[in-house]
Amino acid sequence: MPKNFYAVVERYPGGTNVIPYKSLKKAETRFQVILRENLNPTDDEEDGSNDAIIKEAVKKQYWSTCEGDSEQEIILEIQTLTLEK
């Protein structure tokens, strides 16, 4: 019987980091933490601009700096992994 796992995949210049989780909720939580660390702090954190970005990224399970410079680009995503016995 197949079993699903989830992974937060962080691709950055010079490497890739994959962190596996048993539940989607835990993967989403880690995804949010990593994303919050990579977003530029806003002048007024209460304006919610970073929160809106994080909410949309979790919904899509994907975020990228999209700066066009592949040597500086960071990509974050949540992937579903299936283990078949």
N, C-alpha and C positions, 0 to 999 in steps of 0.2 A: 504494500500500500504506500503510495507516494506521500511524502511529508514535506511541507513548505517551511523554508527558512527565509530570512530577509537579511540583506546586507546593505550597509551604507558604504558606498564607493566614493572615494575622494581622489580625483586625479589632479595632479598639480605638476609644475615643472620639475622634472627629475624623479618622478615616481608616482606610484599608486598605492593607496591605503584602502584595504577592505576590512570592514568590521562586521562579523556575522551576529545575528540576533535571532532568538526563537520566536519573537512576536513582532508584528508590524508596529505596534505602539512603542516598543522600546527602540526600534530602528528610527521611527519618526522623531522621538525625543532626542536621540543622538544627532540626527540630521539637523534639527533645529539648533542645537548647541554649537555644532561646527559652523553652521551658516551664520549665526549671530556673531561668532568670533571673526568671521571673514567680511562682514558688512562694515562699511564705514560708519562710525558713530555719528548720529545726527546731532545738531546743535541742541535741539530740544527733544529728548527721548520720548516725551509725552505726546508728540504729534502723531505717533503711531506709524510713521512711514516704514520703518524697519519691520514692524509687526505685520504690515500688509504684504511686504515682500516675502517674509517668512511663511505666512499663511498660504500665499499663492504657490510658493515653491514646494511646500509639503503636499498641497493638493496635486501638483504635477509630478511630485517625487523627483524633481530635477531642478538644478540651479547652476548657472554658469556666470562667470564675470563678463563674458561676451565683449571683451575689450579689443578683440581682433589680434592681439599679440599672443601667439601660441606659446611663447616663452614665459608669459606671465599669467596665462589663463588658468583658472581653477574651476573644475567641474565637480559638482556633488550630485549624487543620485541614490535612490533606494531601488534595489533590485530584488526580485523574488527568485529564490533558488529552490529547486525541487530535488529531493533525495528519494530515489526509488530503491526499494529493498528487493 
